[in-house]
Amino acid sequence: MPMKLKRFFPIVLLFLAFLTGCLNYEQVSVIKTDNTGEMFIHYWSKLKTPYDTLLINQIGFYNSDSIKSQFDSSFIAIKNVEVYNDFTDSTIHGKIEFSYTDINRLNELMLFKGTEITIKEGGDGLKTFSQFLPSLITGFGLNTKELNIQLVYYLPGQVINHNADDLSRNKLTWNFNANNISSGYLLNATFRPYKLKETPSWILYLTLGVLVIVFAFLFKKRKS
């Protein structure tokens, strides 16, 4: 059995990037008004040699059982886990889709240790979302421009202010590489929650459809 992941979010990213010289990490989460939600994580590395695949498989970063073990919790329901090689571009991929009963409890997972993901009540009926992305100091001659991170959150309300790179309705997108966050970065957004009975229908369709679209794209790419 490959060893389980032992480090939190930034260490995982750095170690993968160090092994392969390149790492892409995408995280998409749809948050509901009661702080429940769904998350999709997809990360992939470009392999330089066949030895990279053997080493990574031994460590467990691209092993389905090891990935599942990191999300084995009472507040998590895993929907899908997949690991595969794309020989068209010499990449190896890992992805997981799951639902959670409270976004504030994601900090209990080893992957998110130190990231402090929270939604807090504010004044005037507003809520504040935040997540801390710790410093990614690499060294060892690693080209940090090849460590790319994209974090996407669909918030359950009207966004009032934020520090995201892009806002589209209630979709917030942050893009980083390690050079952007040498001293850490705090993602934050303030929003006015939708009332349950007033939640726009497009939000409901989006919740069901956004992850389906991502998986369909990846499946098509894998088959091509």
Secondary structure as UniProt FT lines:
FT   HELIX           9..20
FT   STRAND          23..31
FT   TURN            33..34
FT   STRAND          37..46
FT   HELIX           50..59
FT   TURN            60..62
FT   HELIX           64..69
FT   TURN            70..71
FT   TURN            74..75
FT   STRAND          76..86
FT   TURN            87..90
FT   STRAND          91..100
FT   HELIX           103..108
FT   HELIX           110..112
FT   TURN            113..115
FT   STRAND          118..121
FT   HELIX           123..125
FT   STRAND          127..133
FT   TURN            140..141
FT   HELIX           144..146
FT   STRAND          147..154
FT   STRAND          157..162
FT   STRAND          166..168
FT   TURN            169..170
FT   STRAND          171..177
FT   HELIX           178..181
FT   TURN            182..183
FT   STRAND          185..193
FT   HELIX           196..198
FT   HELIX           201..223
//
